[in-house]
Amino acid sequence: MVRRPGLSLLLLVTLTSAAACRRAADKPAPIPSAAPGSSAATAADPPGTYLGRTLATPMSYRGADWLDREDRETTEQPEHVLDVLGLRDGWTVADVGAGSGYFTVRMARRVAPHGRVLATDLQPEMLALLGDKVKAAKLTNVVPVLATESDAKLPRGQLDLVLMVDVYHELPRPVETLAQIRAALRADGRLALVEYRAEDPKVQIKEEHKMTLPQIQKELGANGFVFKASDESLPQQRIVTFGVAP
Ligand SMILES: C[S@@+](CC[C@H](N)C(=O)[O-])C[C@H]1O[C@@H](n2cnc3c(N)ncnc32)[C@H](O)[C@@H]1O
């Protein structure tokens, strides 16, 4: 099923270097900071933690070269990830925490010519790198969005898929961001997290930068998402998909 997105999409902040990627936008109704019934961070969550997990520090743009390292295609298999998620022409998707756009350009090719990608990040420097990459690839269906820790800046009820690759574990305010993603998804939309497997002793990265599947399910379940599947076919990461709870 190919959906044609509406002409109006939220575009709160765009980069001047990515003028070709811009789209006019309507201002949406404000999105609540937490989903009704969600498990907001409380006194039970000491600062810097959520539901027993230590939040990682967001990766700086100074390390952006690492996101474009040569062996990433072999180790993280981006095209396979997008095959698993089944992106199609006409979808409106978001690459939340897009970084330098490694996944964004691949997503944009998959949803073209009728779909588009909202590529969000907290760091303007990352979006500048992303804008260069989008321009070099001559893509016209990417909308860069400068998000904040407390505002994901996504349009309400329009997204078929939100992808976060190596991002969820470092969200500074997971409850707020999840509520806003939930509000941005269509009723049949999906959220996909790609996270390093904490259960796997071969994954030799810092503890806070990987997650167990039960912890992912606990956090997402507490915020109005319904577990759909965990694809374990990547060497070190898993692709976990969720739908929106009715
Ligand atoms: C490890 S990088 C991954 C980048 C990209 N997804 C990739 O796989 O190449 C994580 C990125 O998430 C961004 N980030 C962290 N929290 C965010 C938030 N709440 N909203 C948007 N971006 C966020 C960081 O600024 C950083 O650029």
The ligand as a Gaussian input file, in Angstrom:
#p B3LYP/6-31G(d) Opt

LIG

0 1
 C       25.190000       7.681000      18.097000
 S       24.487000       8.962000      17.139000
 C       23.641000       8.024000      15.890000
 C       23.348000       8.810000      14.639000
 C       22.589000       8.065000      13.537000
 N       21.335000       7.542000      14.006000
 C       23.414000       6.964000      12.952000
 O       23.123000       5.794000      13.236000
 O       24.343000       7.254000      12.194000
 C       23.159000       9.564000      18.144000
 C       22.573000      10.893000      17.694000
 O       21.336000      11.088000      18.387000
 C       21.191000      12.457000      18.660000
 N       20.197000      12.624000      19.722000
 C       20.271000      12.263000      21.025000
 N       19.130000      12.577000      21.672000
 C       18.301000      13.129000      20.753000
 C       16.976000      13.653000      20.799000
 N       16.252000      13.685000      21.935000
 N       16.432000      14.136000      19.648000
 C       17.146000      14.140000      18.509000
 N       18.412000      13.655000      18.403000
 C       18.983000      13.156000      19.510000
 C       22.605000      12.904000      19.023000
 O       22.749000      14.291000      18.898000
 C       23.441000      12.103000      18.010000
 O       23.666000      12.833000      16.838000

